[in-house]
């Protein structure tokens, strides 16, 4: 079975950049956000359960009504939990099927901002956290999403803290805009490829 690494980090930390670097270096990465959208559209069970939970209008002309779903969940933690309980198990199952297609000597990754919160920690062998200082993350996210600092801060505050993620991580990649990323990614790959048991003592 392939060696599976989880790639996580807060909003604006640069997870996607690290994932792209891994893919350039020959490591396939399952992008959970992208796949979750696909599963939400194509999985019969997910569609049925979302319709039961929110209403038939959650799908319009075969597409998910994202604005309705966002309105349904906004300010209601219990509703967010219910929606996640419908989608996350299917994404986990899909990732496990995807990763099973690779040989035992292959390294594969899964990228998710909420990897730990979504219960994916138990399906990866190693957890990699991409870290950037808070102000850097806010600046990146405001620019990327063309939104306000206040809204980004609300999103950040709703997620697991960097400190908690860092405590669970086996390896931390610093993406502050100054530390070179490529040598850190190469170090990660080297540790995984040549001396897997050592990675757990590589916390930074």
PyMOL commands that set and color helices and strands:
alter all, ss='L'
color gray80, all
select helices_A, chain A and resi 15-24+32-42+44-54+56-58+66-73+77-99+121-123+134-145+149-157+162-168+181-194+196-201
alter helices_A, ss='H'
color red, helices_A
select strands_A, chain A and resi 3-8+29-31+59-60+63-64+107-111+126-131+171-174
alter strands_A, ss='S'
color yellow, strands_A
deselect
rebuild
show_as cartoon
